[in-house]
Amino acid sequence: QVQLVESGGGLVQPGGSLRLSCVASGNSITIYDMAWYRQAPGNQRDLVARITRAAITNYAASVKGRFTISRANAENTVYLQMNDLKPEDTAVYYCNAQRPWRTDLNYWGQGTQVTVSS
């Protein structure tokens, strides 16, 4: 069992940067693959970036080269550095913890709003 709390969202201009944080409690993130998802109004929730327990990363094509996911295991925190933000990045961003090979052990934060507009 793990609880996830996201923070760092807000309103930014196109081309700006933002760093999202996901602080975990109740368990160590070292036993989870961690990820960021986002959901725009009217859309499905899509994977943005994932980082495995071994720190292997993968990204959605739309954010590759602009976003960076990282984990600070000692602080039980996962980050999403978002650069060169675009209006289409506007969404609620959710932190996710997934126990490998255990689809029943999957946890979500409450989400943080990111709005990119002039």
Secondary structure, DSSP 8 states (H G I E B T S, - for coil): --EEEEE--EEE-TT--EEEEEEEESS-GGGSEEEEEEE-TTS-EEEEEEE-TT--EEE-TTTTTTEEEEEEGGGTEEEEEE-S--GGG-EEEEEEEE-TT-TT-EEE---EEEEE--
